[in-house]
Amino acid sequence: MIKDVMVKKLLRHPDDRGFFMEILRDDENLLKRFGQASMSKSYPGVIKAFHYHERQDDIWFFPVGNAQVVLYDLRADSSTKGETNVFYLGEDNPQVVVIPKGVAHGYRVLGNEPACIVYFTTESYDPKNPDEKRIDWNDPMIGFDWTTKNR
């Protein structure tokens, strides 16, 4: 696992009306501080990758749909520099993943339905000085193959 990446399995409490599930609590110390909560919807097959931050950490959660999440450690001082992690998050596997600054991240929507991501950051978005550095989805340094492997 990439250094400082954390994964939290979410616990659903179902009953005859539906279910209740906590996503993030302040007493878990997953975020160093709270900056912003946001949501985005992506259509089937869409790849949103890669980007990273220099100042903020992220927590990603997919409450609707399913996604293949890919992380790549860019940090020069990290013991896991150059390591890639892949997670399958969403309705079928309710988890949150903590993505530290300096770790490139992206996702591909799986299945035939859109996916929604809810994410929390340690900094608020500043349009005058955005903390978003982009890397192409098919960057040769990362070298991730996004195709589904039929077995």
N, C-alpha and C positions, 0 to 999 in steps of 0.2 A: 504494500500500500504506500502511496506517495506520502512523504512526511507531512504532518499537520492536516491531512485530509481526514475527516471523520464521517462516519455513516451512522445514522440512528434509525433503527427499525421502528415504525410507527405502530401503535396498538389501537385497533378498532374495538369499540364497545357497542356491539349490535343489540338491537331489540326489535320488537314487532313494528316499530315506527321507522327504522333505518339504522343509522349508527352515529356515534360521536367519536372524534379522534383529535387528540392534541397534536399540533405540528411543532411548535417551538415555545419553550418556556424560558423565562429569564434566569431561573435557578439551575439551568443545565450548563451554562457557560459555553455554549456553542459559538456565540458571537461575542467578540470583545466589547462591542457596543452596538446599538441599533441606529441605523441611518435611514433606511427606507424599505418599504414593502411594495412589490410590483407584480403584475401579472401579464402574461403574453399567451396568445393562441397561435399555433402553427398547424398547417395542414399536412395530411399524410405524405410521407416521403421527403418532407422538407428537412434540409440539413442547415442548422444554424451553428456555424463554427468557422474559425476559432476566434476567441478573444481572451484577453487577460487584463488584470488590473495591477497597478503599482501601489495603490493606497488602500484598497478595500478588499475585504473578504466577502464571499457570497454563501448563501445557503439556498439550495435548489430543492423544489418539491413539485411533483407532477400529480395534481389531484384528479385530472381528467386525461384519459388516453395513456399511452405508454411511449417511452423514449429510451434510446441508447445514448447514454451520457459518456463522453470521452474526456479524460483529463490528461494533461501532459505537463510535467514539471520543468519549467524554464529557469528556475532559481539557481544561480551560479553557486551559491553557498549551501545548497541542499544536498543531503546524503542520498536523495533519490532523484537528482538531476537527470533528465532524459528518460525517466520512467513514465509509462502510460498505464492508466487505470481505466477500465470500462465497467459501467454500472447499467443495470436495466431497472429503470424507475417508472412508477406510474400506478395505475389502478391495480395491476396485477402484482405489484411489489411496492407497497407504500413505505417509502423511506425518504429521509432527507439526507443530502450530502453537503458537507461543509467544504468549500473550495477556498483555500488560502490565496492571498495575493501572490502573484508571480506564477500561478499555475494556470496554463491555458485550458479553456473549457469550451465544449460545444455539444450539440446533441442532434440526433436524427429521430424524427417521429416514426414510430413503428405502427404497423397495422393499417386499417382502412378508415380510421376515424381521426379527427384532429386531436391534438394534445394541448393542454394548458399547463403552463409552468407558473408557479407562484415562487417568487424569490425575495430573499431578505438580504440586505447589504449593510455593511458597517458605516457606509458614507452615503449621503444623499447625492443624487445626480446633479452635477453642475454643468449646464450646457456651455458655459464660457470656458470651462477647463475640464472636459470630460476625462474620466479615468477609464478609458476603453481603448486598448491597443489591439488592432486587428491582425490576424494571421489567416491566410487562405485555408479553406476547408480541406484542400488537398496538398498542403504544404509538404515538400519532400523531407524537411527536417523532422517533422512529426511522423510522417509516413503512415498515417492510419488508413486502412482500407475499410470504407464505409459500406461495402456491398454485403448483402446477407449471404451467409455460407449455408447453402442447402445441404443437408446431410441425410 
